[in-house]
Structures are given as structure tokens and as C-alpha cells.
């Protein structure tokens, strides 16, 4: 039996086109596919009667790691703001080479930072520059700029 491997992370969004401006245009993920699913298997696996979903599959450059954006046309859900401390919450962490530049692009696309970037002074990521922000649908995104390598 083979070991499990990461496949993708799914994020429910209110407007797939607006979310693509954030995740594709600003963050730079590659749009691999767009599709819609209505009833059938999507209704069965989600247990949402009458499910109708618009989907976009985005790949991190140079990898097989994906973000799947899902907009429920029916039934529509409710916007909720989850805090980092809330069970059931989570965040997507992204490594980048120029955190200030990427943060500015994401804010221009509707992202909202929690606070200014912080240089970590201890722990396994000591020396990294880190910031949390929310995408237009309140998903938490962590940007991490690793410390410069010496030598």
C-alpha cells in the first residue's frame, strides 16, 4: 500500500471570478481547469440536495499542489469569519521570495492583512518574514519569506 500524498485544498468562495483575481492574477497560481458540476456526484459527496458548483483548479507553479475554488450556485451558503484560533479554521501557507511585493499585489486584489509583516526571532522558522492576510472570502493566507541563505 502506498503512502498518502497531498492532492489539493478546496476553498468555498462567493464569487469565483473575484477569487481568481486574488489566487490566479495576484498570487500567480496557474489556472489548470474551470468547470461546473450540477447534481450527480457533487450532490452525493457533499450531501447538498440540488448542488450546483462552479470550480476552478489552480496549481502552484512547478508543483503538483492545487487549490480548488468552489462557488456554490445552489444551495448558497453563508459568509463566516473564522479566527485563527477557531477549531475548523485553517490557513494556506505560501512561500515567496519578496513578501512586501506579493503582499501589495494581494492587497490590491482585495486581500486584508492582519498586521504588518513580522521577522520571526525563534522557532523552526527563525529569520523568516511572515504575515497573515485574508482573501476576499475571509480565508486566511500566510505568506512566508524564508531567511536569506548565507554562503
Residue frames as a rotation matrix with the C-alpha (Angstrom) as fourth column:
UNK 1
0.583 0.813 0.000 0.00
0.813 -0.583 0.000 0.00
0.000 0.000 -1.000 0.00
UNK 2
-0.276 -0.696 0.663 1.41
0.649 -0.644 -0.406 3.39
0.709 0.318 0.629 -0.94
UNK 3
-0.618 -0.023 -0.786 1.60
0.689 -0.499 -0.526 6.32
-0.379 -0.867 0.324 1.44
UNK 4
0.555 0.831 0.036 -0.99
0.772 -0.499 -0.393 9.07
-0.309 0.246 -0.919 1.23
UNK 5
-0.650 -0.722 0.238 0.01
0.757 -0.588 0.283 12.17
-0.064 0.364 0.929 -0.72
UNK 6
-0.352 0.489 -0.798 -1.34
0.071 -0.836 -0.544 15.71
-0.933 -0.248 0.260 -0.73
UNK 7
-0.261 0.349 0.900 -3.78
0.952 0.247 0.181 16.28
-0.159 0.904 -0.397 -3.61
UNK 8
-0.456 0.112 0.883 -5.44
0.314 -0.908 0.277 19.67
0.833 0.403 0.379 -3.13
UNK 9
-0.764 0.313 -0.564 -7.06
0.475 -0.319 -0.820 22.09
-0.437 -0.895 0.096 -0.72
UNK 10
-0.301 0.748 0.592 -10.62
0.774 -0.171 0.609 23.20
0.557 0.642 -0.528 -1.51
UNK 11
-0.870 0.051 -0.490 -11.87
0.276 -0.774 -0.570 26.69
-0.409 -0.631 0.659 -0.64
UNK 12
0.013 0.944 0.331 -15.52
0.999 0.003 -0.048 27.73
-0.047 0.331 -0.942 -0.92
UNK 13
-0.903 -0.362 -0.229 -15.86
0.328 -0.928 0.174 31.22
-0.276 0.082 0.958 -2.38
UNK 14
-0.038 0.945 -0.326 -18.74
0.280 -0.303 -0.911 33.60
-0.959 -0.126 -0.253 -3.06
UNK 15
0.847 0.222 -0.482 -17.59
-0.347 -0.456 -0.820 34.82
-0.402 0.862 -0.309 -6.50
UNK 16
0.569 -0.649 0.505 -15.21
0.613 0.744 0.265 32.61
-0.548 0.159 0.821 -8.46
UNK 17
0.533 -0.379 0.757 -14.16
0.616 -0.440 -0.654 35.40
0.580 0.814 -0.001 -10.85
UNK 18
0.733 -0.261 0.628 -13.22
-0.516 -0.816 0.263 37.72
0.443 -0.517 -0.733 -7.95
UNK 19
0.756 -0.451 0.474 -11.35
-0.205 0.526 0.826 34.86
-0.621 -0.722 0.305 -6.27
UNK 20
0.589 -0.557 0.585 -9.43
0.804 0.473 -0.359 34.16
-0.077 0.682 0.727 -9.48
UNK 21
0.673 -0.355 0.648 -8.23
-0.042 -0.894 -0.446 37.80
0.738 0.273 -0.617 -9.40
UNK 22
0.639 -0.411 0.650 -6.70
-0.759 -0.204 0.618 37.06
-0.121 -0.889 -0.442 -5.99
UNK 23
0.521 -0.386 0.761 -5.43
-0.122 0.849 0.514 33.47
-0.845 -0.361 0.395 -6.37
UNK 24
0.498 -0.308 0.811 -4.51
0.828 0.446 -0.339 33.50
-0.258 0.840 0.477 -10.07
UNK 25
0.680 -0.180 0.711 -3.85
0.370 -0.753 -0.544 37.09
0.633 0.633 -0.445 -11.14
UNK 26
0.667 -0.388 0.636 -2.26
-0.637 -0.741 0.215 38.42
0.388 -0.548 -0.741 -7.93
UNK 27
0.550 -0.457 0.699 -0.77
-0.486 0.506 0.713 35.31
-0.679 -0.732 0.056 -6.28
UNK 28
-0.123 -0.657 -0.744 0.32
-0.987 -0.001 0.163 33.75
-0.108 0.754 -0.648 -9.56
UNK 29
-0.319 0.067 0.945 -1.20
-0.139 0.983 -0.117 30.28
-0.938 -0.168 -0.304 -9.37
UNK 30
-0.925 -0.095 -0.369 -1.69
-0.377 0.100 0.921 28.59
-0.051 0.990 -0.128 -12.73
UNK 31
0.061 0.993 0.103 -5.30
-0.804 0.110 -0.585 28.10
-0.592 -0.047 0.805 -13.84
UNK 32
-0.878 -0.408 0.251 -5.48
-0.245 0.833 0.496 24.46
-0.412 0.374 -0.831 -14.94
UNK 33
-0.718 0.692 0.074 -9.23
0.532 0.477 0.699 23.95
0.449 0.542 -0.711 -15.36
UNK 34
-0.739 0.665 0.105 -12.63
-0.597 -0.575 -0.560 25.55
-0.312 -0.476 0.822 -14.90
UNK 35
-0.761 0.556 -0.334 -15.83
0.179 0.675 0.716 23.55
0.623 0.485 -0.613 -14.84
UNK 36
-0.349 0.732 0.585 -19.32
-0.931 -0.342 -0.128 23.40
0.106 -0.590 0.801 -13.40
UNK 37
-0.905 0.156 -0.396 -20.94
0.178 0.984 -0.019 20.41
0.387 -0.088 -0.918 -11.77
UNK 38
-0.381 0.849 0.366 -24.66
-0.903 -0.428 0.052 20.09
0.200 -0.311 0.929 -11.13
UNK 39
0.648 0.676 0.350 -26.32
-0.756 0.625 0.194 17.35
-0.088 -0.390 0.916 -9.13
UNK 40
0.612 -0.412 -0.675 -24.87
-0.137 0.786 -0.603 13.90
0.779 0.462 0.424 -9.80
UNK 41
0.153 -0.631 -0.760 -21.74
0.747 0.578 -0.329 13.04
0.647 -0.517 0.560 -7.86
UNK 42
-0.713 -0.451 0.537 -21.29
0.046 -0.794 -0.606 16.55
0.700 -0.407 0.587 -6.42
UNK 43
0.124 0.860 0.495 -24.72
-0.744 -0.249 0.620 16.26
0.656 -0.446 0.609 -4.78
UNK 44
0.752 0.155 -0.641 -23.84
0.144 0.910 0.389 12.82
0.643 -0.385 0.662 -3.39
UNK 45
-0.087 -0.887 -0.454 -20.36
0.751 0.241 -0.614 13.57
0.654 -0.394 0.645 -1.98
UNK 46
-0.817 -0.211 0.536 -21.39
-0.092 -0.870 -0.484 16.91
0.569 -0.445 0.692 -0.42
UNK 47
-0.499 0.755 -0.425 -24.83
0.867 0.442 -0.231 15.71
0.013 -0.484 -0.875 0.70
UNK 48
-0.658 0.305 -0.689 -26.21
-0.143 -0.948 -0.283 19.03
-0.740 -0.088 0.667 -0.60
UNK 49
-0.019 0.729 0.684 -29.51
0.768 0.449 -0.457 18.39
-0.640 0.517 -0.568 -2.43
UNK 50
0.869 0.416 0.267 -29.57
0.477 -0.564 -0.674 20.29
-0.129 0.713 -0.689 -5.73
UNK 51
0.224 -0.865 -0.449 -25.85
0.249 -0.394 0.885 21.11
-0.942 -0.310 0.127 -5.55
UNK 52
0.800 -0.120 0.588 -24.61
0.557 -0.219 -0.801 23.25
0.225 0.968 -0.108 -8.43
UNK 53
0.540 -0.726 -0.427 -20.97
0.267 -0.333 0.904 24.28
-0.798 -0.602 0.014 -8.17
UNK 54
0.879 -0.476 0.001 -18.56
-0.189 -0.351 -0.917 26.32
0.437 0.807 -0.398 -10.31
UNK 55
0.740 -0.673 -0.003 -14.98
0.386 0.421 0.821 25.09
-0.551 -0.609 0.571 -9.86
UNK 56
0.742 -0.661 -0.116 -11.52
-0.491 -0.416 -0.766 26.37
0.457 0.625 -0.633 -10.71
UNK 57
0.824 -0.559 -0.093 -8.38
0.529 0.701 0.477 24.27
-0.202 -0.443 0.874 -10.26
UNK 58
0.790 -0.589 0.174 -5.19
-0.500 -0.781 -0.375 26.26
0.356 0.209 -0.911 -9.65
UNK 59
0.711 -0.619 -0.334 -1.70
0.646 0.762 -0.037 24.79
0.278 -0.189 0.942 -9.47
UNK 60
0.708 -0.623 -0.333 1.27
-0.163 -0.603 0.781 26.18
-0.687 -0.499 -0.528 -7.58
UNK 61
0.707 -0.451 -0.545 3.99
-0.662 -0.151 -0.734 26.83
0.249 0.880 -0.405 -10.20
UNK 62
-0.227 -0.912 -0.340 6.46
-0.755 0.386 -0.530 23.96
0.615 0.136 -0.776 -10.57
UNK 63
-0.843 -0.042 0.537 4.47
-0.442 0.624 -0.644 21.53
-0.308 -0.780 -0.545 -8.41
UNK 64
-0.658 0.686 -0.311 1.51
0.228 0.575 0.786 19.18
0.718 0.446 -0.534 -8.39
UNK 65
-0.678 0.388 -0.624 -0.09
0.650 -0.077 -0.756 21.02
-0.342 -0.918 -0.200 -5.44
UNK 66
-0.528 0.614 0.587 -3.50
0.454 -0.380 0.806 22.55
0.718 0.692 -0.079 -6.12
UNK 67
-0.797 0.570 -0.197 -6.05
-0.117 -0.467 -0.877 24.94
-0.592 -0.676 0.439 -4.69
UNK 68
-0.635 0.698 0.332 -9.61
0.678 0.297 0.673 24.18
0.371 0.652 -0.661 -5.78
UNK 69
-0.902 0.424 -0.074 -12.03
-0.353 -0.828 -0.435 27.10
-0.246 -0.366 0.897 -5.66
UNK 70
-0.658 0.752 0.036 -15.71
0.724 0.618 0.307 26.16
0.209 0.228 -0.951 -5.33
UNK 71
-0.861 0.507 0.032 -18.59
-0.504 -0.843 -0.188 28.60
-0.068 -0.178 0.982 -5.77
UNK 72
-0.688 0.704 0.178 -21.94
0.627 0.700 -0.341 27.11
-0.365 -0.123 -0.923 -4.77
UNK 73
-0.834 0.530 0.154 -24.58
-0.254 -0.617 0.745 28.49
0.489 0.582 0.650 -7.12
UNK 74
0.318 0.907 0.277 -27.08
-0.803 0.103 0.587 26.30
0.503 -0.409 0.761 -5.24
UNK 75
0.704 0.684 -0.191 -27.59
0.651 -0.515 0.558 25.92
0.283 -0.517 -0.808 -2.41
UNK 76
0.175 -0.646 0.743 -25.91
-0.069 -0.761 -0.645 29.16
0.982 0.061 -0.177 -1.40
UNK 77
0.028 -0.278 -0.960 -24.01
0.910 0.404 -0.091 29.28
0.414 -0.871 0.264 1.87
UNK 78
0.966 0.260 -0.007 -23.37
0.225 -0.822 0.524 31.95
0.131 -0.507 -0.852 4.49
UNK 79
0.169 -0.926 0.337 -20.23
-0.055 -0.351 -0.935 34.03
0.984 0.139 -0.111 4.88
UNK 80
0.949 0.036 -0.313 -18.45
0.304 0.162 0.939 33.30
0.085 -0.986 0.143 8.16
UNK 81
0.378 -0.863 0.335 -15.36
-0.586 -0.503 -0.635 34.90
0.717 0.044 -0.696 9.62
UNK 82
0.841 -0.213 -0.497 -13.18
0.449 0.787 0.423 32.28
0.301 -0.579 0.758 11.26
UNK 83
0.699 -0.653 0.291 -10.39
-0.715 -0.637 0.287 33.39
-0.002 -0.409 -0.912 13.57
UNK 84
-0.087 -0.817 -0.570 -7.01
-0.660 0.476 -0.581 31.64
0.746 0.325 -0.581 13.57
UNK 85
-0.787 -0.257 0.560 -7.85
-0.615 0.384 -0.688 30.14
-0.038 -0.887 -0.460 16.98
UNK 86
0.130 0.976 0.176 -11.22
-0.921 0.185 -0.344 28.65
-0.368 -0.118 0.922 15.93
UNK 87
-0.534 -0.198 0.822 -11.45
-0.008 0.973 0.229 24.86
-0.846 0.116 -0.521 15.55
UNK 88
0.371 0.638 0.674 -12.45
0.685 0.302 -0.663 24.10
-0.627 0.708 -0.325 11.97
UNK 89
0.853 -0.169 -0.494 -10.46
-0.371 -0.861 -0.346 27.07
-0.367 0.479 -0.797 10.71
UNK 90
0.388 -0.797 0.463 -7.15
0.745 0.567 0.351 26.90
-0.542 0.209 0.814 8.96
UNK 91
0.528 -0.248 -0.812 -4.86
-0.461 -0.887 -0.028 28.75
-0.714 0.389 -0.583 6.65
UNK 92
0.861 -0.351 0.368 -2.98
0.503 0.480 -0.719 28.31
0.076 0.804 0.590 3.39
UNK 93
0.463 -0.788 -0.405 0.75
-0.041 -0.476 0.878 29.00
-0.885 -0.390 -0.253 3.78
UNK 94
0.916 -0.159 0.369 2.67
0.378 0.034 -0.925 30.21
0.134 0.987 0.092 0.73
UNK 95
0.133 -0.946 -0.294 6.43
0.627 -0.149 0.764 30.61
-0.767 -0.286 0.574 0.43
UNK 96
0.906 0.135 0.402 7.58
0.404 -0.565 -0.720 33.66
0.130 0.814 -0.566 -1.51
UNK 97
-0.020 -0.997 0.081 10.86
0.967 -0.040 -0.251 35.40
0.253 0.073 0.965 -2.35
UNK 98
-0.892 -0.218 0.396 9.61
0.177 -0.974 -0.140 39.00
0.416 -0.055 0.908 -1.98
UNK 99
-0.412 0.767 -0.492 6.93
0.906 0.287 -0.311 39.22
-0.097 -0.574 -0.813 0.68
UNK 100
-0.418 0.300 -0.857 6.37
0.135 -0.913 -0.385 43.02
-0.898 -0.277 0.341 0.56
UNK 101
-0.823 0.086 -0.562 5.84
-0.556 -0.330 0.763 42.96
-0.120 0.940 0.319 -3.21
UNK 102
-0.758 0.559 -0.337 3.48
0.315 0.765 0.562 39.96
0.572 0.320 -0.755 -3.10
UNK 103
-0.466 0.585 -0.664 1.57
0.779 -0.085 -0.621 41.41
-0.419 -0.807 -0.416 -0.14
UNK 104
-0.605 0.211 -0.768 1.00
-0.292 -0.956 -0.033 44.66
-0.741 0.204 0.640 -2.06
UNK 105
-0.838 0.290 -0.462 -0.36
-0.417 0.207 0.885 42.72
0.352 0.934 -0.053 -5.07
UNK 106
-0.626 0.613 -0.482 -2.68
0.656 0.748 0.099 40.64
0.421 -0.255 -0.870 -2.89
UNK 107
-0.478 0.454 -0.752 -3.96
0.494 -0.570 -0.657 43.72
-0.727 -0.685 0.048 -1.06
UNK 108
-0.732 0.186 -0.656 -4.69
-0.565 -0.704 0.431 45.38
-0.381 0.685 0.620 -4.42
UNK 109
-0.686 0.471 -0.555 -6.74
-0.215 0.597 0.773 42.26
0.695 0.650 -0.308 -5.28
UNK 110
0.297 0.929 0.222 -8.86
-0.443 -0.072 0.894 42.52
0.846 -0.364 0.390 -2.12
UNK 111
0.059 -0.346 -0.936 -6.61
0.680 0.701 -0.216 40.89
0.731 -0.624 0.277 0.50
UNK 112
0.608 0.148 0.780 -6.60
-0.406 -0.787 0.465 42.37
0.683 -0.599 -0.418 4.01
UNK 113
-0.330 -0.839 -0.433 -3.59
0.093 0.428 -0.899 41.89
0.939 -0.337 -0.064 6.25
UNK 114
0.552 0.410 -0.726 -3.91
0.724 0.197 0.662 41.21
0.414 -0.890 -0.188 9.97
UNK 115
0.762 -0.452 -0.463 -0.83
0.067 -0.657 0.751 43.31
-0.644 -0.604 -0.470 10.83
UNK 116
0.528 -0.676 -0.514 2.49
-0.847 -0.380 -0.371 44.33
0.055 0.632 -0.773 9.34
UNK 117
0.599 -0.384 -0.702 4.94
0.000 0.877 -0.480 41.53
0.800 0.288 0.526 8.43
UNK 118
0.784 -0.320 0.532 6.95
-0.577 -0.062 0.814 40.15
-0.228 -0.946 -0.233 11.33
UNK 119
0.003 -0.849 -0.528 10.51
-0.620 0.413 -0.667 38.80
0.785 0.329 -0.525 11.36
UNK 120
0.893 0.355 -0.276 10.46
-0.054 0.693 0.719 35.58
0.446 -0.628 0.638 13.38
UNK 121
0.220 -0.846 0.485 13.08
-0.865 -0.399 -0.304 35.59
0.451 -0.353 -0.820 16.12
UNK 122
-0.573 -0.411 0.710 12.83
-0.696 0.701 -0.156 31.96
-0.434 -0.583 -0.687 17.27
UNK 123
0.382 0.729 0.568 11.46
-0.354 0.683 -0.639 28.53
-0.854 0.043 0.519 16.42
UNK 124
0.061 -0.351 0.934 11.84
0.605 0.757 0.245 26.36
-0.794 0.551 0.259 13.35
UNK 125
0.467 0.167 0.868 11.24
0.853 -0.345 -0.393 29.34
0.234 0.924 -0.303 11.04
UNK 126
0.454 -0.354 -0.818 13.55
0.429 -0.717 0.549 31.80
-0.781 -0.600 -0.174 12.83
UNK 127
-0.615 -0.728 -0.304 14.71
0.166 -0.496 0.852 34.53
-0.771 0.474 0.426 10.47
UNK 128
-0.542 0.501 0.675 11.68
0.824 0.161 0.543 34.28
0.163 0.851 -0.500 8.16
UNK 129
-0.903 0.410 -0.129 9.43
-0.390 -0.907 -0.157 37.24
-0.181 -0.092 0.979 7.39
UNK 130
-0.731 0.682 -0.018 5.76
0.671 0.725 0.155 36.30
0.119 0.101 -0.988 7.90
UNK 131
-0.803 0.595 -0.030 2.32
-0.571 -0.783 -0.248 37.93
-0.172 -0.182 0.968 7.54
UNK 132
-0.573 0.754 0.321 -1.28
0.681 0.656 -0.326 36.74
-0.456 0.032 -0.889 7.75
UNK 133
-0.797 0.460 -0.392 -3.96
-0.560 -0.806 0.192 38.16
-0.228 0.372 0.900 5.48
UNK 134
-0.140 0.833 0.535 -7.49
0.165 0.552 -0.817 37.31
-0.976 -0.027 -0.215 4.40
UNK 135
-0.904 -0.013 0.427 -8.57
0.427 -0.002 0.904 36.72
-0.011 1.000 0.007 0.83
UNK 136
-0.752 0.628 0.201 -11.84
-0.504 -0.744 0.438 38.36
0.425 0.228 0.876 -0.38
UNK 137
0.244 0.877 -0.414 -13.85
-0.262 0.471 0.842 35.49
0.934 -0.097 0.345 1.18
UNK 138
0.597 -0.018 0.802 -12.12
-0.787 -0.210 0.580 35.58
0.158 -0.977 -0.139 4.58
UNK 139
0.862 -0.414 -0.292 -9.80
0.415 0.908 -0.061 32.58
0.291 -0.068 0.954 4.01
UNK 140
0.752 -0.656 -0.074 -6.57
-0.359 -0.500 0.788 33.09
-0.554 -0.566 -0.611 5.90
UNK 141
0.801 -0.596 0.054 -3.38
0.320 0.349 -0.881 33.11
0.506 0.723 0.470 3.85
UNK 142
0.704 -0.678 -0.211 0.08
0.064 -0.236 0.970 33.10
-0.707 -0.696 -0.123 5.42
UNK 143
0.831 -0.556 -0.005 2.94
-0.104 -0.147 -0.984 34.49
0.546 0.818 -0.180 3.36
UNK 144
0.758 -0.652 0.029 6.40
0.175 0.247 0.953 33.28
-0.628 -0.717 0.301 4.38
UNK 145
0.745 -0.658 -0.110 9.65
-0.382 -0.285 -0.879 34.72
0.547 0.696 -0.464 3.06
UNK 146
0.779 -0.480 -0.403 12.42
0.617 0.702 0.356 32.38
0.112 -0.526 0.843 4.22
UNK 147
0.646 -0.615 -0.452 15.61
-0.121 -0.667 0.735 33.91
-0.754 -0.420 -0.506 5.61
UNK 148
0.697 -0.507 -0.508 18.36
-0.656 -0.164 -0.737 34.70
0.291 0.846 -0.446 3.14
UNK 149
0.895 -0.442 -0.059 20.90
0.443 0.867 0.229 31.90
-0.050 -0.232 0.972 2.95
UNK 150
0.632 -0.766 -0.116 24.45
-0.709 -0.632 0.312 32.76
-0.312 -0.115 -0.943 3.83
UNK 151
-0.246 -0.873 0.422 27.30
-0.483 0.488 0.727 31.12
-0.841 -0.025 -0.541 1.98
